[in-house]
Amino acid sequence: MTEEIVVVPGDGIGQEVVPAAVEVLETVGSFAFVEAEAGDHVAEAGGDPLPEETYELAANADATLFGAAGESAADVILPLREAVGSFANVRPARAYPGVDALRPETDLVFVRENTEGVYAGIESEIAEGVTTLTRVITEDASRRIAEFGFEYAAENGYDDVTVAHKANVMRETDGQFLDACRAVADEGDHEYEEALMDALAMHLLLRPEEYGVVVCPNLAGDMLSDLAAGLVGGLGLLPSANVGPDNALFEPVHGSAPDIAGQGVANPCATILSAAMLLEHLGYGGKAADVRTAVESVLESGPRTPDLGGDATTADVTAAVVDRL
């Protein structure tokens, strides 16, 4: 059966990098692509930034490839993650040969809880000039992300697992997150370490080679993975997967980059690497490895887009990846 992939380019450079990734997917396999709309441009046309049709398409597809959203990001990506039942956001951050990386020894994967924390969206104004944000942490979600993180490390050859937290201050919420991770580690006899998330940010900058898989609450995973992008050469190199029990959504970590949108110079590598993660999700591990090898070859020898010091266009880099495939 031909797998159905919903394609949501979104805003800004999403309109340029998602077609690049689709071209790569078409090179390595035969899929049914269904394009759907979401983002600022949909809202500006008088519609919902995430139409119900797009939500339903993502919920029922075999996988979804998403580009970026601008001002409406919270109204687009959070519901899309919900549509695929995502509970884990997986964000690899690797330094590649040929890329001028701050820390070329970096090879990290952030496994981020994807359903709660401060991103649960429970905000209110309790008095004029006084607003609140409720942070939600549950035992079930914490156990589920810990189980996923330890399993991911074992399956992908990472010996070092770190649980990031701030339980010394957020004693109830991060205390529960940490207790759940400890219980899962004890039950599975997993070796790991615990680290305060602020101290971990410093240690990742100084000694990234000491870390492998980092299991994080929602906001910490978002912040720490963006920090890691600075270690490896920028957000144009970071893919991600939003994983659910049976469905998943794949997206580059970068945003819509309105400053370069429409110029044809956006780096497509993060989106192409996200497509490689999509291939793995669908069971095409060999094809995923081929795509990664092709991207690594292009990053090492060129052509490169301006964010990596080159002068190539999005189309140039995409053609080079396809040529290697």
VOVO-499116 format. One record per residue (C-alpha): chain; x, y, z. Coordinates in Angstrom, 2 decimals. Layout:
N
<"A" <X Y Z>>
...
***
This chain:
325
<"A" <0.00 0.00 0.00>>
<"A" <1.27 3.48 -0.86>>
<"A" <1.78 5.57 2.26>>
<"A" <0.04 8.94 2.42>>
<"A" <2.16 11.89 3.50>>
<"A" <0.44 15.18 4.27>>
<"A" <2.59 18.14 3.27>>
<"A" <2.05 21.47 5.06>>
<"A" <4.58 24.08 3.85>>
<"A" <3.17 26.83 6.08>>
<"A" <4.73 30.30 6.04>>
<"A" <7.98 31.95 4.99>>
<"A" <10.78 29.61 4.02>>
<"A" <8.52 26.65 4.72>>
<"A" <7.23 27.27 1.20>>
<"A" <10.77 26.69 -0.12>>
<"A" <12.29 23.97 2.07>>
<"A" <9.30 21.62 2.19>>
<"A" <9.15 21.21 -1.61>>
<"A" <12.90 20.46 -1.45>>
<"A" <12.29 17.65 1.04>>
<"A" <9.40 16.32 -1.05>>
<"A" <11.71 16.16 -4.07>>
<"A" <14.14 14.07 -2.03>>
<"A" <11.36 11.76 -0.82>>
<"A" <10.19 11.30 -4.42>>
<"A" <13.73 10.31 -5.35>>
<"A" <13.92 7.45 -2.85>>
<"A" <10.35 6.14 -2.75>>
<"A" <6.81 6.17 -4.05>>
<"A" <4.42 8.03 -1.77>>
<"A" <1.06 9.74 -2.08>>
<"A" <1.53 13.41 -1.18>>
<"A" <-1.45 15.50 -0.09>>
<"A" <-0.76 19.23 0.29>>
<"A" <-2.61 21.15 2.98>>
<"A" <-2.69 24.78 4.10>>
<"A" <-1.88 26.38 7.45>>
<"A" <-0.26 29.51 8.81>>
<"A" <-0.38 33.29 8.73>>
<"A" <-1.28 33.49 5.05>>
<"A" <-4.39 31.37 5.68>>
<"A" <-5.44 33.61 8.58>>
<"A" <-4.78 36.74 6.53>>
<"A" <-7.11 35.41 3.84>>
<"A" <-9.86 35.33 6.43>>
<"A" <-9.60 31.74 7.58>>
<"A" <-8.47 29.76 10.58>>
<"A" <-4.64 29.49 10.64>>
<"A" <-5.14 25.74 10.99>>
<"A" <-8.21 24.70 8.97>>
<"A" <-10.14 21.73 10.27>>
<"A" <-9.44 19.94 6.98>>
<"A" <-5.67 20.19 7.56>>
<"A" <-6.05 18.92 11.13>>
<"A" <-8.06 15.92 9.95>>
<"A" <-5.67 15.15 7.11>>
<"A" <-2.73 15.07 9.54>>
<"A" <-4.67 12.96 12.03>>
<"A" <-5.43 10.31 9.41>>
<"A" <-2.23 10.29 7.33>>
<"A" <0.68 7.89 7.67>>
<"A" <2.92 10.89 8.40>>
<"A" <2.97 14.68 8.05>>
<"A" <5.79 16.94 6.86>>
<"A" <5.50 20.52 8.13>>
<"A" <7.54 23.60 7.25>>
<"A" <7.07 26.62 9.49>>
<"A" <4.47 29.04 10.82>>
<"A" <4.94 32.71 11.60>>
<"A" <2.89 34.68 14.14>>
<"A" <0.28 31.92 14.23>>
<"A" <2.79 29.24 15.23>>
<"A" <1.09 28.41 18.54>>
<"A" <-2.23 28.08 16.74>>
<"A" <-0.76 25.78 14.10>>
<"A" <2.00 23.53 15.35>>
<"A" <0.60 22.73 18.81>>
<"A" <-2.75 21.48 17.41>>
<"A" <-0.93 19.62 14.61>>
<"A" <1.16 17.81 17.20>>
<"A" <-2.05 16.99 19.01>>
<"A" <-3.58 15.72 15.75>>
<"A" <-0.90 13.04 15.41>>
<"A" <-1.05 12.16 19.11>>
<"A" <2.52 13.31 19.66>>
<"A" <3.93 12.86 23.15>>
<"A" <7.66 12.96 22.27>>
<"A" <9.56 15.63 20.35>>
<"A" <12.87 14.17 19.15>>
<"A" <15.52 16.74 18.17>>
<"A" <18.96 15.49 17.08>>
<"A" <21.83 18.00 17.04>>
<"A" <24.94 16.72 15.23>>
<"A" <28.03 18.47 13.94>>
<"A" <28.80 17.51 10.34>>
<"A" <32.17 17.35 8.55>>
<"A" <32.81 20.45 6.50>>
<"A" <30.53 22.67 8.59>>
<"A" <32.16 25.39 10.69>>
<"A" <30.74 24.18 14.00>>
<"A" <31.49 25.77 17.36>>
<"A" <31.76 22.28 18.89>>
<"A" <32.47 19.70 16.15>>
<"A" <32.38 16.89 18.72>>
<"A" <28.64 17.41 19.33>>
<"A" <26.27 14.47 18.83>>
<"A" <23.17 15.02 20.96>>
<"A" <19.51 14.04 20.87>>
<"A" <16.93 15.90 22.91>>
<"A" <13.86 13.85 23.84>>
<"A" <11.32 16.45 24.88>>
<"A" <7.96 15.84 26.54>>
<"A" <5.46 17.23 24.05>>
<"A" <2.04 17.47 25.69>>
<"A" <2.19 19.53 28.86>>
<"A" <4.41 21.82 30.93>>
<"A" <3.96 25.53 30.28>>
<"A" <2.95 24.74 26.69>>
<"A" <-0.36 23.34 27.90>>
<"A" <-1.66 26.85 27.22>>
<"A" <-3.37 27.48 30.56>>
<"A" <-3.00 31.23 30.90>>
<"A" <-5.28 33.82 32.44>>
<"A" <-5.50 37.42 33.58>>
<"A" <-6.59 37.33 37.21>>
<"A" <-6.59 41.12 37.66>>
<"A" <-5.67 44.14 35.61>>
<"A" <-1.94 43.92 34.98>>
<"A" <-1.66 40.48 36.61>>
<"A" <-1.41 37.33 34.48>>
<"A" <-0.72 33.71 35.35>>
<"A" <0.55 30.62 33.57>>
<"A" <-0.19 27.17 34.95>>
<"A" <2.50 24.51 34.52>>
<"A" <1.05 21.02 34.24>>
<"A" <3.20 17.95 34.92>>
<"A" <1.62 14.50 35.25>>
<"A" <3.10 11.22 36.35>>
<"A" <1.78 9.39 33.28>>
<"A" <3.28 11.79 30.75>>
<"A" <6.57 11.91 32.66>>
<"A" <6.85 8.13 32.75>>
<"A" <5.98 7.86 29.08>>
<"A" <8.70 10.28 27.97>>
<"A" <11.25 8.61 30.25>>
<"A" <10.43 5.18 28.82>>
<"A" <10.70 6.57 25.29>>
<"A" <14.01 8.29 26.04>>
<"A" <15.70 5.24 27.52>>
<"A" <14.40 3.06 24.68>>
<"A" <15.57 5.57 22.06>>
<"A" <19.07 5.66 23.57>>
<"A" <19.35 1.87 23.59>>
<"A" <18.07 1.49 20.02>>
<"A" <20.35 4.19 18.62>>
<"A" <23.60 3.36 20.39>>
<"A" <23.77 6.20 22.92>>
<"A" <25.39 5.21 26.21>>
<"A" <24.85 8.50 28.02>>
<"A" <21.35 9.51 29.13>>
<"A" <20.74 12.70 31.10>>
<"A" <17.47 13.81 32.70>>
<"A" <17.19 17.60 32.76>>
<"A" <15.12 19.22 35.51>>
<"A" <14.81 22.14 37.92>>
<"A" <13.40 20.24 40.88>>
<"A" <15.40 22.31 43.36>>
<"A" <13.06 25.23 42.61>>
<"A" <9.96 23.72 40.96>>
<"A" <9.70 21.09 43.67>>
<"A" <6.24 19.76 42.96>>
<"A" <6.18 19.80 39.14>>
<"A" <9.76 18.95 38.25>>
<"A" <9.92 16.88 41.42>>
<"A" <7.20 14.67 39.97>>
<"A" <8.93 14.59 36.57>>
<"A" <12.19 13.54 38.20>>
<"A" <10.54 10.92 40.42>>
<"A" <8.87 9.36 37.38>>
<"A" <12.17 9.22 35.48>>
<"A" <13.88 7.63 38.50>>
<"A" <11.16 4.99 38.74>>
<"A" <11.44 4.10 35.05>>
<"A" <15.23 3.92 35.33>>
<"A" <15.02 1.64 38.38>>
<"A" <12.47 -0.66 36.75>>
<"A" <14.57 -1.04 33.60>>
<"A" <17.95 -0.98 35.34>>
<"A" <18.96 2.00 33.16>>
<"A" <22.07 4.01 33.90>>
<"A" <21.67 7.76 33.64>>
<"A" <22.50 11.05 35.31>>
<"A" <20.40 13.97 36.50>>
<"A" <21.26 17.58 35.77>>
<"A" <19.80 20.94 36.69>>
<"A" <18.72 22.41 33.35>>
<"A" <20.48 25.75 33.81>>
<"A" <23.78 24.14 34.77>>
<"A" <23.31 21.67 31.92>>
<"A" <23.09 24.56 29.46>>
<"A" <26.58 25.63 30.51>>
<"A" <28.02 22.11 30.46>>
<"A" <26.60 21.45 26.98>>
<"A" <28.55 24.47 25.73>>
<"A" <31.76 23.43 27.44>>
<"A" <31.68 19.63 27.12>>
<"A" <29.03 18.44 24.65>>
<"A" <30.92 15.20 24.01>>
<"A" <29.96 14.01 27.50>>
<"A" <26.26 13.91 26.61>>
<"A" <24.11 11.74 24.37>>
<"A" <20.35 11.59 24.91>>
<"A" <18.84 14.35 27.07>>
<"A" <15.32 13.73 28.40>>
<"A" <13.58 17.02 29.12>>
<"A" <10.32 18.62 30.19>>
<"A" <8.67 20.60 27.41>>
<"A" <10.10 24.13 27.74>>
<"A" <13.58 22.93 28.74>>
<"A" <13.75 20.70 25.67>>
<"A" <12.80 23.60 23.44>>
<"A" <15.44 25.92 24.90>>
<"A" <18.29 23.41 25.21>>
<"A" <17.88 22.08 21.67>>
<"A" <18.03 25.61 20.24>>
<"A" <21.19 26.18 22.27>>
<"A" <22.64 23.02 20.75>>
<"A" <21.94 24.40 17.28>>
<"A" <24.56 27.03 18.02>>
<"A" <27.11 24.28 18.71>>
<"A" <26.70 22.59 15.32>>
<"A" <26.33 25.46 12.86>>
<"A" <22.81 26.83 13.22>>
<"A" <19.13 25.99 13.08>>
<"A" <19.38 25.12 9.39>>
<"A" <20.82 21.75 10.43>>
<"A" <18.33 20.61 13.08>>
<"A" <15.49 18.24 12.14>>
<"A" <12.80 17.01 14.49>>
<"A" <10.09 14.39 14.87>>
<"A" <6.86 14.68 16.85>>
<"A" <6.11 11.07 17.68>>
<"A" <2.81 9.54 18.70>>
<"A" <1.81 5.92 19.29>>
<"A" <0.88 5.35 15.63>>
<"A" <1.38 8.64 13.82>>
<"A" <4.03 11.35 13.62>>
<"A" <4.76 14.82 12.31>>
<"A" <8.17 15.95 11.07>>
<"A" <9.48 19.52 10.91>>
<"A" <12.71 21.51 10.88>>
<"A" <13.45 23.20 14.19>>
<"A" <13.91 26.59 12.51>>
<"A" <11.03 29.00 12.04>>
<"A" <9.64 30.85 9.04>>
<"A" <12.67 33.21 8.70>>
<"A" <10.79 36.14 7.16>>
<"A" <14.06 38.03 6.63>>
<"A" <15.10 35.62 3.86>>
<"A" <11.74 34.23 2.75>>
<"A" <11.22 34.34 -0.99>>
<"A" <14.92 34.80 -1.79>>
<"A" <15.56 31.13 -2.57>>
<"A" <18.55 30.88 -0.23>>
<"A" <17.06 29.00 2.74>>
<"A" <19.02 25.97 3.89>>
<"A" <16.86 22.89 3.14>>
<"A" <19.03 20.44 5.09>>
<"A" <17.03 20.51 8.33>>
<"A" <13.83 19.72 6.42>>
<"A" <15.50 17.04 4.32>>
<"A" <16.91 15.47 7.49>>
<"A" <13.39 15.66 8.96>>
<"A" <12.24 13.74 5.89>>
<"A" <14.89 11.11 6.71>>
<"A" <13.32 10.76 10.16>>
<"A" <9.96 10.40 8.44>>
<"A" <11.34 7.56 6.33>>
<"A" <12.52 5.78 9.49>>
<"A" <9.06 6.19 11.00>>
<"A" <7.54 4.51 7.95>>
<"A" <10.00 1.63 8.19>>
<"A" <12.46 2.66 5.47>>
<"A" <15.61 2.70 7.57>>
<"A" <17.91 2.02 4.64>>
<"A" <16.46 4.87 2.58>>
<"A" <16.72 7.18 5.59>>
<"A" <20.40 6.31 5.92>>
<"A" <20.90 7.02 2.22>>
<"A" <19.34 10.47 2.58>>
<"A" <21.52 11.30 5.59>>
<"A" <24.64 10.15 3.76>>
<"A" <23.74 12.34 0.78>>
<"A" <23.15 15.37 3.01>>
<"A" <26.41 14.79 4.86>>
<"A" <28.28 14.57 1.54>>
<"A" <26.81 17.88 0.38>>
<"A" <27.55 19.57 3.70>>
<"A" <31.14 18.36 3.58>>
<"A" <31.98 19.30 0.00>>
<"A" <29.28 21.79 -0.97>>
<"A" <27.35 23.49 -2.35>>
<"A" <26.30 25.39 0.79>>
<"A" <23.71 28.08 1.42>>
<"A" <24.72 31.50 2.85>>
<"A" <23.99 30.52 6.48>>
<"A" <26.88 28.04 6.17>>
<"A" <29.22 30.46 4.42>>
<"A" <28.35 29.55 0.82>>
<"A" <26.46 31.25 -1.96>>
<"A" <24.27 28.37 -3.17>>
<"A" <20.51 28.52 -3.48>>
<"A" <17.96 26.19 -1.93>>
<"A" <17.53 24.60 -5.35>>
<"A" <21.30 24.12 -5.74>>
<"A" <21.61 22.23 -2.46>>
<"A" <18.51 20.15 -3.15>>
<"A" <19.79 19.19 -6.61>>
<"A" <23.14 18.19 -5.10>>
<"A" <21.45 15.93 -2.53>>
<"A" <19.29 14.34 -5.24>>
<"A" <22.35 13.89 -7.45>>
<"A" <24.16 11.98 -4.70>>
<"A" <21.10 9.82 -4.10>>
***
